[in-house]
Amino acid sequence: MKKQIIMAILYDFDKTLSTTDMQNYGFIPALGMKPEEFWGATGVFSEKTGVERILSYMYMMVKLAKEKGLHLTKEQLKEFGKNVKYFPGVEDWFRRINAYGEEKGVTVEHYLISSGTKEILEGTSIAKEFKEIYGCEFLFDEETKEPIWPKFAINYTQKTQYFFRIHKGALDVNDDKKVNSKLVENRVPYENMVYIGDGMTDVPSMVLVKQNGGKAIAVYTKKDKKVMHNLAVSDRVNYCCLSDYREGSQLDTIMKMIIDKISINSSIAEKENKVFEKIMAEIEREDE
């Protein structure tokens, strides 16, 4: 039986798939604030208290929601996810890439790894496209249904652990035994993994994927072209292309090329194994 070829595409979300930070579409307007006011207040709080920036924005979401009288439940956060806007082609990207992979004998899996709010992500129109969504989560009070504590937080360097989790198939964030075990089969080869991000906060993940034989892709809008140029010349990524996911775009062409390569490499490896097995069988017969 032919072994299944699995490919994993790992995505950042804010400004990679969506046109801006996910909180900007629904949550911040519901506070009666502008994005620059919310993020400015978050930055001031982080600098004043020394609280890590991801935990700072989570704290400010809870604090300001209470001050503004916004009943911030898990269901409300999911509703905000419905307002998210994407770059061109994102919403049908997954279907097209899956279909192309199937044509080439490659099963494509999509994973979302974000420092944004998981509850918002789960309410987006593309949430169903991901095998797993990793993001910052709140712990909600059983009575009030409002957030009372950070349940889970992912900063920029912590994103890198999911590269190893997906490689091992240890997708449960509480499963440390499986991800560290040598005995567990490597479900997705490192060279079959792709990371797509938009900037400097994605560098740790980009570098890790690239160094282990996978592909790192930086997407950008025209105003961020200089940042992308720096990533390319510093050898942090394999490819840079516009934030355009439509069929025939740079990104679409690159991804299909990567799928082609994975398919071809897998076929070559399978043929090499068959030749090796044949040689070993002949040697064993000669020894009899």
TAGI-V725781 format. One record per pair of residues at least 24 apart in sequence whose ideal C-beta (glycine too) atoms are under 8 Angstrom apart, sorted by sequence separation. I is the first residue (numbers start at 1). J is the second residue. D is the distance in Angstrom with one decimal. If there is no record, write none. Layout:
I&J&D + I&J&D
This chain:
189&213&7.9 + 190&214&5.5 + 215&239&7.1 + 217&241&6.9 + 219&243&4.4 + 199&224&6.9 + 206&231&7.4 + 38&64&7.1 + 167&193&7.1 + 198&224&7.3 + 210&236&7.3 + 166&193&6.9 + 200&227&6.8 + 210&237&6.8 + 134&162&5.7 + 199&227&5.7 + 203&231&7.3 + 210&238&6.1 + 207&236&5.7 + 163&193&6.8 + 206&236&5.4 + 33&64&7.4 + 200&231&7.8 + 206&237&5.3 + 94&126&7.0 + 163&195&7.6 + 199&231&7.9 + 219&251&6.5 + 31&64&5.5 + 203&236&5.6 + 23&57&7.7 + 27&61&7.0 + 31&65&6.9 + 91&125&6.3 + 118&152&7.5 + 132&166&8.0 + 217&251&7.1 + 91&126&6.2 + 94&129&4.0 + 32&68&6.3 + 84&120&7.6 + 90&126&6.7 + 31&68&4.8 + 217&254&6.6 + 23&61&7.3 + 30&68&8.0 + 81&119&7.7 + 115&153&8.0 + 217&255&8.0 + 31&70&6.2 + 81&120&4.5 + 115&154&5.2 + 132&171&5.1 + 134&173&7.2 + 30&70&5.7 + 77&117&6.3 + 80&120&5.3 + 81&121&6.3 + 84&124&5.0 + 86&126&7.3 + 114&154&7.1 + 115&155&6.1 + 131&171&7.6 + 78&119&5.9 + 81&122&6.5 + 82&123&5.7 + 84&125&7.6 + 113&154&7.2 + 115&156&6.6 + 77&119&3.7 + 78&120&7.1 + 81&123&2.6 + 82&124&7.3 + 163&205&6.8 + 77&120&5.2 + 80&123&6.5 + 81&124&4.3 + 82&125&7.2 + 159&202&7.8 + 215&258&5.6 + 78&122&5.6 + 79&123&6.0 + 115&159&7.3 + 160&204&5.3 + 74&119&5.2 + 78&123&3.2 + 156&201&4.5 + 159&204&6.7 + 160&205&5.5 + 163&208&5.6 + 198&243&7.3 + 77&123&6.9 + 81&127&7.3 + 113&159&5.1 + 156&202&7.4 + 159&205&4.9 + 163&209&6.1 + 156&203&7.9 + 157&204&5.0 + 156&204&6.0 + 160&208&5.0 + 113&162&5.0 + 156&205&7.9 + 163&212&7.6 + 27&77&7.3 + 30&80&7.2 + 111&162&6.9 + 26&79&7.1 + 27&80&4.8 + 26&80&3.3 + 25&80&6.7 + 26&81&7.5 + 111&166&5.9 + 26&82&7.5 + 61&117&7.4 + 23&80&7.7 + 26&83&4.0 + 22&80&7.7 + 25&83&4.0 + 26&84&7.9 + 22&81&7.2 + 25&84&5.2 + 58&117&7.8 + 25&85&6.6 + 54&115&5.4 + 194&255&7.3 + 22&84&5.8 + 74&138&7.6 + 194&258&6.1 + 20&85&7.9 + 18&84&5.2 + 19&85&5.1 + 74&140&5.8 + 18&85&6.5 + 19&86&6.8 + 73&140&7.1 + 18&86&5.7 + 19&87&6.2 + 17&86&5.7 + 18&87&7.6 + 17&87&6.7 + 75&145&7.9 + 192&262&5.4 + 74&145&7.1 + 191&262&7.6 + 73&145&4.4 + 17&90&5.3 + 73&146&6.3 + 72&146&5.6 + 191&265&7.4 + 71&146&6.9 + 72&147&6.1 + 62&138&7.6 + 58&136&6.0 + 109&188&7.5 + 58&138&7.0 + 65&146&7.8 + 54&136&6.3 + 62&146&7.8 + 62&147&5.2 + 61&147&7.6 + 62&148&7.8 + 115&201&7.5 + 9&97&7.5 + 27&117&7.9 + 59&150&8.0 + 22&114&8.0 + 58&150&5.1 + 113&205&7.4 + 23&116&7.4 + 27&120&7.1 + 7&101&6.4 + 22&116&4.8 + 23&117&6.8 + 26&120&7.8 + 21&116&7.1 + 22&117&6.5 + 55&150&6.1 + 58&153&6.7 + 23&120&7.1 + 22&120&5.0 + 55&153&5.7 + 7&106&5.2 + 9&108&6.5 + 11&110&6.9 + 13&112&6.0 + 22&121&7.0 + 54&153&5.1 + 5&105&5.9 + 6&106&7.6 + 7&107&6.9 + 8&108&8.0 + 9&109&7.3 + 11&111&7.0 + 14&114&6.8 + 54&154&6.9 + 5&106&4.8 + 6&107&5.0 + 7&108&5.1 + 8&109&5.0 + 9&110&5.3 + 10&111&4.9 + 11&112&5.4 + 12&113&6.7 + 13&114&4.0 + 14&115&7.8 + 52&153&7.7 + 54&155&4.7 + 5&107&6.5 + 7&109&6.9 + 8&110&7.8 + 9&111&7.1 + 11&113&6.9 + 12&114&6.3 + 14&116&5.5 + 22&124&7.9 + 53&155&7.4 + 4&107&5.9 + 6&109&6.3 + 8&111&6.0 + 10&113&5.6 + 13&116&5.5 + 52&155&6.4 + 13&121&6.6 + 17&126&7.2 + 13&135&7.8 + 87&219&7.7 + 12&159&8.0 + 96&247&6.1 + 108&259&7.2 + 10&162&6.8 + 93&245&4.2 + 10&163&7.0 + 106&259&5.4 + 88&243&8.0 + 89&244&6.3 + 90&245&4.8 + 104&259&5.4 + 10&166&6.9 + 87&243&4.3 + 88&244&5.3 + 89&245&3.4 + 96&252&7.5 + 100&256&5.5 + 104&260&6.4 + 106&262&5.6 + 87&244&6.5 + 88&245&6.4 + 89&246&3.4 + 106&263&5.4 + 8&166&5.1 + 87&245&6.0 + 88&246&5.2 + 89&247&7.0 + 97&255&6.0 + 101&259&5.3 + 104&262&7.8 + 105&263&5.6 + 86&245&7.9 + 93&252&7.8 + 97&256&7.8 + 100&259&6.0 + 104&263&4.0 + 89&249&6.6 + 106&266&7.8 + 88&249&7.9 + 105&266&7.5 + 97&259&7.6 + 89&252&7.4 + 8&188&4.7 + 16&196&6.0 + 6&187&6.6 + 7&188&7.3 + 16&197&5.6 + 6&188&5.1 + 16&198&4.4 + 10&193&6.7 + 15&198&4.5 + 8&192&6.6 + 9&193&7.8 + 10&194&6.8 + 11&195&7.9 + 12&196&6.8 + 14&198&7.7 + 15&199&7.0 + 7&192&4.6 + 8&193&4.9 + 9&194&4.8 + 10&195&4.7 + 11&196&5.1 + 12&197&4.1 + 6&192&6.5 + 7&193&7.5 + 8&194&7.3 + 10&196&7.1 + 11&197&7.8 + 12&198&6.1 + 16&202&7.7 + 5&192&7.4 + 7&194&7.4 + 9&196&6.7 + 12&201&7.8 + 12&202&5.4 + 12&205&7.8 + 10&205&7.2 + 10&209&7.4 + 16&219&5.9 + 16&243&7.5 + 15&243&7.9 + 9&255&7.6 + 7&258&7.9 + 7&259&6.7 + 7&262&5.5 + 5&262&6.5 + 5&263&6.8 + 5&266&4.8 + 3&270&7.6 + 2&270&7.4
